[in-house]
Amino acid sequence: MSTSSPKNLRIALLLADTPNPYVLAEEGTYLDVFRAHLLDSLANMGRKDDVDLEITGFDIVGKQEFPEDRGFEKGGFDAVMITGSAHCSYDDVKNPWIPKTLAFIRKIASEYPHVRIIGTCFGMQLLVRAYGGEVVKNPLGWEIGTYEMNLTPIGSKLLSSSSSSSTTPSSTISIQQMHADYAPALPSEGEWELLARTEKTEVQGLVSFYGEAEGEGEEKGKVHILGWEGHPEFTQSIVDKIIRFRSDSGVFTPSMASEATERAARAHDGRGRIGAMMLKVMLGEL
């Protein structure tokens, strides 16, 4: 255990959805889900006492509320996280709050470059759109439950750097999934690197590093923006409840639900190497 004072990590969590009633009743809000994910990941890193985690949620859908600019000055928020959502990430007419969110992402990245930005699933899709990329319906259909992703060399390097147990690069990693939309390619604006892919989804993870003109000197070469198409914050319990709700609603057929339930029970790295990577990025260590 560290004898020094805990390091503060202040996160602005953009809440893009409310959990369905099955999830809400037992798992809480997505603020609760993300807090539990990060605390569990810190514990698995052996660093729960080393980091003072403070997460503030902002309802960007119903209230269309965003953090004030002053909250991102030095000593304020260290990171912005964008949650997943059942909303369509490319339907701006039905979801008029999306263009505001895209503009917010660009603003924080350019005006407050010391702030790290992380998006999961819907959140990653908004990162893609904010930088000129496209998100569409995946012609190969849904990915539900745990899927093994094939890592690129950069993805393997970053995730091996996040592991406290091994620095041996790995070629694959597993994550819980819940999406039918996807980004067929990396964003067209800025410098982006692919982290991982699956047979159904080419862009399973992406990253943008700090360049010469961004951030402080010590940030050069570190991760500025990170996205995962999967849900590192989801547990089997959460995925099972989403499957049950969408089955009851007629969204998932019995055969889809059966395969998804089997996949959801498989081991995944959401609270392991992926959670550690996300935390190290937000702490400015990666």
N, C-alpha and C positions, 0 to 999 in steps of 0.2 A: 504493500500500500504506500502511496506517495505521502511524504510528510509536508509537502508544500500545499499552499492554498489551492482549492479547486479552480479550474479554468472556467470562466463563464462562457456559455454558448447560448446566444439569444437568437431564436428562430421565429420568423413571421411565416405562419402557415396559411396559405390561401386555400380556403375550403370551397371546393368546386361542387360539392354535393352533400347530401344528408344520407346516412346509411338507411337501408330498408328496415322496416320494423323488426325483423328477426335479428338483424345485426345490432340495431340500436338497443334492443331490450337487454342483451347480454354482453355486448362488447363496448357499448357507449358510442359517442360521436366519433367522427374521424379525427378530431383533436385528441381524444382518448386513445384511439388506435395508433396514431403516429407517435404519441408520447410513449406508449407501451413498447412500440417497436424500437425506438431509440434507446430507451432505458434498458431493455433486454439486450440490445446490441452492445451497449457499454458494459453491461455485466459480463457478457460473453468475451469481451475484450480484456476483462479484468480491470476496468477503468471507471466503474460506477462512482467511486468516491473521488475521482480525479476531475470530474466535469460537473459543473453546476448548470443543469439544463433548464432553460426557460423558453417555453413555446407559447406564442400568442396566436390565436385563431382569428381569421378575418373572413366573414361571409361574403364572398364575391358574387354570389348568385342572387339570393333574396334581397340582401341589404346593399349589394354592390359596394362594399366597403373595402378600402385598401389602406395599408399603413401610410401615415403621413411622411413627407420627405424628411422631416427632422429626425424621424426614427431610424434613419439610415446613416446619420452622421457618426463619426468615430465614437465608440462607446455605446452605440445603439445596436440594431440588429446585425448579426454576423452573416445571416443566411436567409434566403427565401425558399420555401418549399411549396410546391403546387400539387394538390392531391389528385387522385383519380376521380372519375365521375361517370355516371350513366348517361350524361348529356352527350350529344354529338359535338365533337370538337370543331367541326367545319360547317355547322349550321348557324351562321351569324344572325340570320333573320329570327329564328326561333330562340336563340340565345344571345340577345344584344349585349350582354355583359362580356362576351368573349373578346370583341375588338378592344374594349377597355383593358382587359387583362393582357392582351398582346402588346399594347402600347406601354403598359406598366412594366412588363418584362424588359422591353428594350430600354426604357428609361432607367431602371435600376442598374442594368448591366453597363450602360454608358456613363451615367452620372455618378454612380456609387460603385465603382468597379471592385472595391475591396469586399463587397457582399457576394457570397457564393449563391448560386441559384441551382435548385434541384427539382426536377419534375418526374413524377411516376405515372405511367400509363397515360391517361388524359392529360396530365401535367406535362409529360414529355411531348405529346402531340402538340400542345400549345407552344412549347419551345421551338418545335419544328416550324410551325406556322409563323411564329414571331420573326423568324429569320428567313422567310421567303420559301419555305418548303411546303409540300403538299401532304394532306392526310385524306385518305379515302377508305371506302369499305374494302376489306380484304377479300379478294375473290376466292381464296382458299378457306374462308370461313373462320369460325371462332377458335381461339386458344383459351382453354379453361383448365385450371389446375396447374400442377407442376410440369414445367417443360425444361428440358436440358438445352442450354444455349451453347453454341460454338463460339468461343472467344477469339477475337483478333489478337495479334501480338500485343497491341497497346492495351486491350482489355485484360489480357493475361498478366501483363506487367503491373498494371494498376491494382488488380485484385490480389496478386501475390504480395505486393507491398503493403496491403491492408491486413494480411494474415499475421496473427501473433504466434501461430503454431508452426507455420512453414513458409519459406520464401521460394519454394519450388514452383515455377510457373505451371499453371494448369491450362488445358485446352478447352475445358467445359465448366459450366456452372449452372445450377438449377434455380428457378424462381417460380413463384405462383403467378398465374396469368388469369386475366378476365377481360378479354377484348375481342371485338370483331372488326375494328378499324385499325389502320396502320399507316405508317409513313413508308412509302416505297423507296425513298432515297433520303440521303442527308440533306439538311437545309442548303439552299443555294447561296445564302449570304453569310459571310464570315468564314472562319477556319474551323472545321469540324472533323472529328475522327470517329469511326465506327468502333464500338466496343464488342458487340456480340450480334449473332443472328441465329434464327431457327429455320427449319425447312419452310415454314409458313410465312415468317416475318423477317425481312432483310435487315431492318433497323430495330434491333432489340435493345440497343443501348448506344448512346452517343456522348461525346465530350468535346468541350472547347477549352483550350488552355489559355492562360494569360500570355500575351505577347509582349513585345518590347515596350509599347506605349501604355500598357494597362497596369493599374494597381501600383503597389509599392515594389521596390527592388527585390525584396525577398519572395514576392509572389510570382516572379517570372518563371514560366515553365510549369507552374502548378495548375490545378483544375479550377476553372472559373465557373463553368456551367456543365451540369451533368444530368442526363436523362436515362430512365429505364422504362421500357414498354411494359414490363411486368410490374408486379406489386410486391416489393420486398417487405412491406408492412403487413401483408396478409398472412394469417395463419390458416391451417386446415379448417379450424372451427369457423373462421370468417367466410372462407370460400364455400364451405358446406352450406352455410346459411344463405349465401347469395344464390347458390344453385337451387336450393329449396324454394326460395322466394320467386326466382325467375321460372322455375318449373310450374309452380302454382299459378303464375301469371300467364303461362302459355308461351313464354319466350323460348324456353328450352324444351325439346322433345324428350321423351323418356330415355331414348338411346343416348342423346347428348348428355343428359344428366348422369346416366350410369357411368359413361366413360370419364366424365369430369370428376365425379365423386372418387373414382379409383385414382385418378391423377392427383387430386387434392391431398390424398393420403401419403403421397410420395415425399421423401425428404427433399428439403430445399435449403438454399443458402441466404434467405432473406434476413435472418437475424445473425448470420455468420459473417462470411467475407463481404457480402454486399452491404449489410448494415454497417460494418466496420469501415468500408470504403467511403460510404456516404458521410459518416461522422468525421473521418480524417479529412475529407474535403472541406467540410464546414468549419473544422478547427484550424484550417490552414496548414495541415501537415502533409497534404498530398496534392 
